[in-house]
Amino acid sequence: DQWLDGKAFDAVMNYEFAKPLVRWVIDRANKITPTALDRALAELRLAYPAECTYSMMNLVDSHDTDRVSSMAKNPDRTYNQKNREQEGDPYDASKPGPADYAKQRLMALVQMTYVGAPMIYFGDEVGMWGSNDPNNRKPMVWEDLGVYQDPQQAVDSALLDYYRTVIALRTAHPALRTGTFRTVRTDDAQDVWAFIRAGHGEELLVALNASDRPATVSFADLGDGWEDVFGTPGFADNGMVSATIPAVGGRVWHRRIK
């Protein structure tokens, strides 16, 4: 890429990360498998020098796209296409529902555990939604401004707490920021993708489920010593992980290594 040739930028906004992720998590008719997602991201990691890959701004939405929750409400579109209300595009601009925000949460967990620098567009963390410019650029909502005239615009405190939790996870574990990446499972039948981030004396096992049903997964030959970072039950510390991954959700385990 001409912008990442060592003479221009250290990193750019990584829309190529967003495109396959949206197709895996959000799309229905155009949905891709975990194997296809893993392959697309592997090719992307090889496209740039490692120093750039670890610095790439891994976003899902921005000031130039519709917001991620609204993307979830409008699946099966080419990324960042047919999303402008003023142009007469067939776009549902109403407030996204719980299922849409669940998909947003899953993608946020991917952003915080994958290789690169996660980039969250302002307001996503409190539930803001909107089609492409100008509705994606509405003023930030703030709790300390009091009660909003439209109660739908109030801060989503539960979503904000979730973002705080997954950001804290990345902050607490340097392996998530600069560690190596290794895929350990792509289960297309259950729509599960799992990988390990390793480095700085630790490993983190991340298992993600994009289906609308819980998935039971097992990982052989990964050794013992794993602990669920969110305190979720269902982990057997016997060299085999057997756990339920929630629908449109994920689990993360951690262990120290020498």
LOLOTI-78589 format. One line per 4 residues: their letters; for each residue x, y, z of C-alpha. Coordinates in nm, 4 decimals, always signed. Example, Ala and Ser with C-alpha at 12.3 -4.5 7.8 and 13.67 -1.06 7.14 Angstrom:
BEGIN
as> +1.2300,-0.4500,+0.7800 | +1.3670,-0.1060,+0.7140 $
//
This chain:
BEGIN
dqwl> +0.0000,+0.0000,+0.0000 | +0.1378,+0.3406,-0.0980 | +0.0476,+0.4912,+0.2402 | +0.2326,+0.2217,+0.4375 $
dgka> +0.5599,+0.2058,+0.2446 | +0.7667,+0.3526,+0.5286 | +0.7621,+0.7015,+0.3780 | +0.4105,+0.8150,+0.4649 $
fdav> +0.1992,+0.6786,+0.7527 | +0.2648,+0.4296,+1.0330 | -0.0960,+0.3098,+1.0113 | -0.4306,+0.3897,+0.8507 $
mnye> -0.7996,+0.3375,+0.9270 | -0.8412,-0.0356,+0.8759 | -1.1703,-0.0630,+0.6889 | -1.0480,-0.3907,+0.5380 $
fakp> -1.0691,-0.5353,+0.8908 | -1.4292,-0.4191,+0.9241 | -1.5602,-0.5602,+0.5970 | -1.5238,-0.9362,+0.6648 $
lvrw> -1.6100,-0.8888,+1.0329 | -1.9420,-0.7261,+0.9417 | -2.0168,-1.0067,+0.6966 | -1.9513,-1.2687,+0.9661 $
vidr> -2.1366,-1.1065,+1.2559 | -2.4125,-0.9022,+1.0894 | -2.5012,-1.0387,+0.7474 | -2.7552,-1.3131,+0.6863 $
anki> -2.7881,-1.3819,+0.3143 | -2.4290,-1.2677,+0.2547 | -2.2889,-1.4146,+0.5749 | -1.9429,-1.5719,+0.5652 $
tpta> -1.8114,-1.8589,+0.7765 | -1.5533,-1.8311,+1.0545 | -1.3102,-2.0052,+0.8203 | -1.3631,-1.7377,+0.5548 $
ldra> -1.3258,-1.4622,+0.8149 | -1.0048,-1.6137,+0.9481 | -0.8652,-1.6478,+0.5962 | -0.9494,-1.2875,+0.5077 $
lael> -0.7858,-1.1527,+0.8226 | -0.4797,-1.3756,+0.7744 | -0.4331,-1.2341,+0.4252 | -0.4716,-0.8831,+0.5645 $
rlay> -0.2048,-0.9450,+0.8311 | +0.0340,-1.0500,+0.5550 | -0.0439,-0.7471,+0.3398 | +0.1529,-0.5022,+0.5559 $
paec> +0.4718,-0.5050,+0.7637 | +0.4130,-0.6393,+1.1151 | +0.4816,-0.2974,+1.2657 | +0.1945,-0.1551,+1.0624 $
tysm> -0.0385,-0.4464,+1.1352 | -0.0042,-0.3959,+1.5099 | -0.0744,-0.0233,+1.4689 | -0.3617,-0.0385,+1.2208 $
mnlv> -0.6750,+0.1380,+1.3451 | -0.9231,-0.1487,+1.3673 | -1.2595,+0.0208,+1.3348 | -1.6054,-0.1018,+1.2425 $
dshd> -1.7651,+0.2382,+1.1855 | -1.6616,+0.6025,+1.1652 | -1.7743,+0.9522,+1.0702 | -1.7818,+0.8302,+0.7088 $
tdrv> -2.0095,+0.5264,+0.7576 | -2.3365,+0.4416,+0.9250 | -2.3018,+0.3532,+1.2928 | -2.2330,-0.0063,+1.3872 $
ssma> -2.5668,-0.0644,+1.5621 | -2.7477,+0.0679,+1.2547 | -2.5338,-0.1566,+1.0347 | -2.6625,-0.4477,+1.2423 $
knpd> -3.0212,-0.3345,+1.1827 | -2.9567,-0.3188,+0.8064 | -2.7724,-0.6404,+0.7099 | -2.6659,-0.7708,+0.3706 $
rtyn> -2.5474,-0.4472,+0.2160 | -2.2086,-0.3919,+0.0604 | -2.0044,-0.2262,+0.3345 | -2.0779,+0.1480,+0.3531 $
qknr> -2.3200,+0.1410,+0.0614 | -2.6912,+0.2322,+0.0415 | -2.6852,+0.3907,+0.3868 | -2.7850,+0.7538,+0.3249 $
eqeg> -3.1448,+0.8430,+0.4045 | -3.1282,+1.1705,+0.2123 | -3.0477,+0.9808,-0.1072 | -3.3580,+0.7669,-0.0800 $
dpyd> -3.1730,+0.4494,+0.0108 | -3.3958,+0.1759,+0.1613 | -3.2507,+0.2096,+0.5102 | -3.4117,+0.1438,+0.8484 $
askp> -3.2974,+0.4408,+1.0570 | -3.5039,+0.3592,+1.3656 | -3.3397,+0.2739,+1.6966 | -3.1660,-0.0659,+1.6845 $
gpad> -3.2964,-0.3425,+1.9076 | -3.1291,-0.5718,+2.1628 | -3.0202,-0.8214,+1.8955 | -2.8444,-0.5432,+1.7044 $
yakq> -2.6597,-0.4211,+2.0122 | -2.5573,-0.7801,+2.0923 | -2.3797,-0.7911,+1.7558 | -2.2146,-0.4590,+1.8339 $
rlma> -2.0869,-0.6019,+2.1632 | -1.9413,-0.9064,+1.9893 | -1.7561,-0.6902,+1.7384 | -1.6229,-0.4725,+2.0204 $
lvqm> -1.4833,-0.7857,+2.1871 | -1.3117,-0.8788,+1.8609 | -1.1644,-0.5289,+1.8374 | -1.0235,-0.5499,+2.1903 $
tyvg> -0.8682,-0.8950,+2.1497 | -0.7477,-0.8970,+1.7875 | -0.4179,-0.7741,+1.6409 | -0.4113,-0.3979,+1.5905 $
apmi> -0.5294,-0.0827,+1.7647 | -0.9034,-0.0819,+1.8391 | -1.0816,+0.2337,+1.7267 | -1.4258,+0.3093,+1.8701 $
yfgd> -1.6319,+0.5853,+1.7084 | -1.7553,+0.8349,+1.9662 | -2.1006,+0.7537,+2.0991 | -2.1053,+0.3869,+2.0001 $
evgm> -2.0263,+0.3020,+2.3613 | -2.3456,+0.4697,+2.4863 | -2.5771,+0.3337,+2.2166 | -2.5876,+0.6110,+1.9570 $
wgsn> -2.7163,+0.5032,+1.6172 | -2.7635,+0.6554,+1.2735 | -2.7301,+0.6223,+0.8990 | -2.4373,+0.7748,+0.7120 $
dpnn> -2.3521,+1.1467,+0.7184 | -2.5089,+1.3542,+0.8681 | -2.7015,+1.1205,+1.1013 | -2.3859,+0.9450,+1.2169 $
rkpm> -2.2470,+1.2799,+1.3364 | -2.5121,+1.3847,+1.5844 | -2.3867,+1.5497,+1.9054 | -2.2633,+1.3209,+2.1799 $
vwed> -2.5161,+1.2254,+2.4470 | -2.4147,+1.2937,+2.8066 | -2.5810,+1.1752,+3.1269 | -2.4945,+1.4980,+3.3084 $
lgvy> -2.7042,+1.7011,+3.0638 | -3.0170,+1.5662,+3.2305 | -3.3206,+1.3927,+3.0853 | -3.3406,+1.3940,+2.7061 $
qdpq> -3.6640,+1.4939,+2.5353 | -3.6571,+1.1631,+2.3476 | -3.5969,+0.8831,+2.6018 | -3.4561,+0.6645,+2.3233 $
qavd> -3.1532,+0.8942,+2.3126 | -3.0566,+0.8333,+2.6753 | -2.7181,+0.6837,+2.7570 | -2.7219,+0.3025,+2.7471 $
sall> -2.5465,+0.2429,+3.0792 | -2.5235,-0.1342,+3.0364 | -2.3559,-0.0968,+2.6978 | -2.1168,+0.1630,+2.8384 $
dyyr> -2.0240,-0.0746,+3.1216 | -1.9554,-0.3479,+2.8660 | -1.7170,-0.1240,+2.6730 | -1.5410,-0.0339,+2.9967 $
tvia> -1.5021,-0.4045,+3.0748 | -1.3531,-0.5076,+2.7401 | -1.1286,-0.2000,+2.7250 | -1.0027,-0.2846,+3.0747 $
lrta> -0.9322,-0.6392,+2.9540 | -0.7078,-0.5117,+2.6768 | -0.5396,-0.2634,+2.9100 | -0.4646,-0.5325,+3.1681 $
hpal> -0.3070,-0.7819,+2.9263 | -0.0119,-0.6732,+2.7101 | -0.0427,-0.9942,+2.5057 | -0.3617,-0.8501,+2.3579 $
rtgt> -0.1742,-0.5417,+2.2439 | +0.1563,-0.6764,+2.1126 | +0.1377,-1.0548,+2.1458 | +0.1417,-1.3155,+1.8716 $
frtv> -0.1769,-1.4445,+1.7098 | -0.2674,-1.8086,+1.6464 | -0.5992,-1.9497,+1.5274 | -0.7046,-2.2606,+1.7207 $
rtdd> -1.0560,-2.3197,+1.5921 | -1.2834,-2.2291,+1.3046 | -1.6025,-2.4277,+1.3614 | -1.8248,-2.3417,+1.0663 $
aqdv> -2.1061,-2.5699,+1.1837 | -2.1410,-2.3779,+1.5108 | -2.0191,-2.0407,+1.3767 | -1.7324,-2.0279,+1.6287 $
wafi> -1.3914,-1.8666,+1.5804 | -1.1206,-1.9036,+1.8433 | -0.7624,-1.7827,+1.8713 | -0.4767,-1.7386,+2.1171 $
ragh> -0.2831,-1.4187,+2.1824 | +0.0533,-1.4867,+2.3484 | +0.3414,-1.2811,+2.4817 | +0.4807,-1.1070,+2.7896 $
geel> +0.4549,-1.4274,+2.9930 | +0.0854,-1.4848,+2.9283 | -0.1628,-1.6388,+2.6877 | -0.5252,-1.5483,+2.6261 $
lval> -0.7686,-1.7857,+2.4595 | -1.0566,-1.6040,+2.2900 | -1.3634,-1.7962,+2.1684 | -1.6319,-1.6081,+1.9725 $
nasd> -1.9750,-1.7259,+1.8612 | -2.1629,-1.5323,+1.5908 | -2.4622,-1.7657,+1.5736 | -2.7969,-1.7095,+1.7435 $
rpat> -2.7540,-2.0304,+1.9447 | -2.5103,-2.1181,+2.2254 | -2.2202,-2.3356,+2.1126 | -2.0335,-2.6036,+2.3074 $
vsfa> -1.6665,-2.6143,+2.2150 | -1.3679,-2.8235,+2.3167 | -1.0005,-2.7409,+2.2715 | -0.7612,-3.0334,+2.2930 $
dlgd> -0.3903,-3.0162,+2.3733 | -0.3910,-2.6632,+2.5107 | -0.2608,-2.7636,+2.8509 | -0.3897,-2.6498,+3.1876 $
gwed> -0.3753,-2.3403,+3.4052 | -0.6476,-2.1456,+3.2248 | -0.8795,-1.9087,+3.4105 | -1.1920,-1.7413,+3.2742 $
vfgt> -1.1254,-1.3668,+3.2878 | -1.4958,-1.2864,+3.3245 | -1.5605,-1.5570,+3.5834 | -1.7953,-1.7555,+3.3590 $
pgfa> -1.8495,-2.1197,+3.4659 | -1.7913,-2.4140,+3.2335 | -1.4128,-2.4424,+3.2079 | -1.2445,-2.7754,+3.2867 $
dngm> -0.8812,-2.7351,+3.3938 | -0.7618,-3.0724,+3.2664 | -0.5876,-2.9991,+2.9397 | -0.9228,-2.9800,+2.7599 $
vsat> -1.1508,-2.6811,+2.7529 | -1.5175,-2.7669,+2.7275 | -1.7387,-2.4639,+2.7544 | -2.0576,-2.3053,+2.6356 $
ipav> -2.0052,-1.9936,+2.4269 | -2.3154,-1.7725,+2.4466 | -2.5102,-1.6871,+2.1341 | -2.3690,-1.3750,+1.9670 $
ggrv> -2.1065,-1.3594,+2.2387 | -1.7642,-1.4686,+2.3506 | -1.5478,-1.6093,+2.6282 | -1.1888,-1.5251,+2.7200 $
whrr> -0.9452,-1.7315,+2.9287 | -0.5999,-1.6410,+3.0583 | -0.2953,-1.8260,+3.1866 | +0.0623,-1.7437,+3.2770 $
ik> +0.3436,-1.9016,+3.0740 | +0.7177,-1.9224,+3.1247 $
//
